Structure formats: structure tokens, C-alpha cells
Amino acid sequence: WDYVALGDSIAALSDSYPYFYATHIEADRDVRVRLNNLAISGAMSGDLLWSLRNLQPFRDAISEAEVVTLVIGFNDLLRPLLGPYKSGNCGGEDNRDCIRDMLRSFELNYDAAIAEILALCSSQTIFRTMTLYYPDLTNSGLDEDLRPFIEPMNDHIIQVASENNIPVAHVHLVFNEPDGEQAPILEGCLKDQLHPSGLGATVIADLHRELGYETTCR
């Protein structure tokens, strides 16, 4: 089987969850899996959408894949959050205009990216996406509650996935237990402020595995 991983550094790094998920697929489906990791560190939702629309290798890979996974959104948030918001230049009375602008842009890009993927994949494709967990940004001077920033993004991911019958790995409910809202407290799940450790990548892969292997694209 061909497995295409799309997204940002959460999927792009050499010890990221797609490698563990590929092993699960091989064991569960008794197939050999060829992982085509097209995730790009630092990618934002707009970058992904551009690639899906303009890079023929991306389009061909998805159209030929038996499995496609997607994680995107962290860089959309972190750039304004650690930039203008942190410096007090985000705009608005609450210093959150740039965050609201980001959210609107993310929602449009995410919707369009999902539409592109669904148009490209075949009726036999297993397509999965995941929620964004709450990173530990205390060392970046952001020790406040991150729910107002990430929760709307997760709500949109879940809504769009539900509307298109795409199973979602609710990673934040495990990384940010017990109620899916705290900074990461699953011990050892992060190797830095943002990126999953080997344990964290395994947890994400396990959550994808628990979604089963029903085909998604129609």
C-alpha cells in the first residue's frame, strides 16, 4: 500500500507518527506499506493548500494512495501567537485581532484542503486527520490558558471532518488529559515545547489505529 502523510513537522520529522502508523497498517492489514512523507516542517495551511493545487507530485501521490493522513494548523497559530500577540501588537482592544484573522484564514484553507484531498483520492482511500494538542509554551513566555486559541481550530477540524465522514484522532484528549485542556501532562509525550517524542508519536499512531480502516473517499 502507498501511504501519503501530509502536514507540518508533527508528521515530517524522522521519528514522527506516520512511521509508527505505517507499521500498524502492515500488521493489521497484512500488507507492505510504502510511506511517502510529503509533510513539510514549518508548513501552514495555506502552504498545504497551494501544494495540493499546484504540485502535480502531491496530486498524483494522493490519487494513488491507499492511506492519507493530515495534520496542519500549528504554524498558523504559533506565528501570530509568538509574534504580534506576544509583543502586544496583535490589534484590537484584547490584543487578539491577528488571532481572529488567523482563524478565519485557517478555516478557509482547511476547508479547501479537505476538498482537494477528497477530490483526488479514490473510493478505496483511507483518509484520517487529527486534532491539535496544547503545547507547552511556558518557556516562550506564554503560560496562560491556550484554549481560546486552539479550541476553535479543533472545533473546526472536527466539524469539517464530521461533515465529510472523515475519522478524527482526538489527540488533545490524550496529550492534554484529563479533560483535553491542560498543557501536556502525559509524561514524556513531548521532546520539546511542541514536537512529540517517540512516546508521543506512538500515542498518535495508536489513536489513528483505533479509528479502524474504513475507506473515506467516495
CORQUI-V81251 format. One record per helix or strand of 2 or more residues. SS is the DSSP state (H for helix, E for strand). FROM is the first residue (numbers start at 1). LEN is the number of residues. If there is no record, write none. Layout:
<<SS | FROM | LEN> <SS | FROM | LEN>>
This chain:
<<E | 2 | 6> <H | 9 | 4> <H | 17 | 13> <E | 34 | 4> <H | 45 | 10> <H | 56 | 9> <E | 67 | 5> <H | 74 | 14> <H | 97 | 24> <E | 126 | 5> <H | 138 | 3> <H | 147 | 17> <E | 168 | 2> <H | 172 | 4> <H | 198 | 13>>
